[in-house]
Amino acid sequence: MSKTKPTRTVRKPSTVSSLEKAEEFVEKGPGTQVPRNPEPQGLEHSEPQLPKHPVSQTSAIVTRKDGRTRRRITVYLSVDLAMKLKVRATTEDLEMSQVVESALAAYLAD
């Protein structure tokens, strides 16, 4: 494959507004600072609002096709345990998440 060279383009000179800003800076003198990004006028500053449900904003909330809403998490299992989980879910015609959810519910039951 042959590499193509990038196309070079010539930029247009500065616009009139840039020249006006430069002249204004020169007239004010070198000791004054011109704001780089002036605040837009008419806008009020307010405290940022926190989301009502921070978990749903930061976590992966998934709505399944059957209407179930679930939170996606990552769980690390040993290779043997992961294989047993996959075999159990396949033999019972369930999703692996359903098997894990029922096992955790039984484990965490009071």
N, C-alpha and C positions, 0 to 999 in steps of 0.2 A: 504494500500500500504506500502511496505517496502522500506526504503531508502537504497540506495547502497552507500558504502563508496568510496571516490575517489581513483583512482589508484595512487600509489606512484612510481615514477621513480627516478633513481639515475642519476645525471648529470655527464657528462664526465669532467675530469680536464681541466683547461685552455689550450688553444692552445699555440704553440711555439711562435707565434707572440705576444701574451699577455705577455709571460715570457720575451721576448726581450724588450718590452716596459717597463716592471717593472724594469729590469736591467738598462735600459737607464735612467730611473727616479732616481734610486738609485745613479748612477754614477754622475748625474748632481747635486745632493744635494737636501736637503729639501727646500731650499730657492727659487728654480726655479719652475715655473709653466709650466705644460705641457698642451697645448690646448686640450680641450675635443673633440671638433668637428672641426678639421682643415678645412679651405676652400679648395675645390677642385681646383687644379691648372689648368690654361688654360681657366677658365670661367670668363667672364667680368660681373661686376655688372652694371645693368642698371635700370633706373626708371621704375616702373611698369606702364604698359600701361592701360589707362582707356578704357572701352568698348565704341564703337562708339555710341551705343544706350543704355544708362544706364537703361532706363525704361524697355526695353525688357529683360535685364539681371536680373533685380531685381523683376519684376512683372510677373504675370502669363499671358503670351500671349498664347491664344488658337486659333488654326485654326479648325473651324468646318468642318464637313463632306461635307457641301455644298460649302466650300471654303471661308466662311466669317472668317475674323481674328478679334478676340475680346480680350479685356483685362478683366480678371476676377477680380471682386471686391466684397466686402461684404457690404451689406446694411441691416441695422436693421429696421424692420417695426413693427408697432403695430400688435397685433394678428388679429384685425378686418380688417385692411388694407391689410394684407397678405392674408387673406381669400378672400377678394374682388378681389385682383389681381389674385389669383388662379382661381376663378370662371370666371372672365373675359377672362383669357387666354384659359381656357377650352372651354367656349362657342364660342369663336372666332377661335378655333383650331390653337392657336399660342403658342409659348413658352413664359414663363413669362418674360424672358429677352427681347423679342421683344416688349411686351406691355410696360415694363418699359422704354425701349429705345425710343419708339415713344412718350411716355408721357414726358420724360425728354427733348427730342428734341423740342417738342411743348412749354414746359415751358421755355427753354433757348433760344428760337428763338428771334432774335432782332426785 
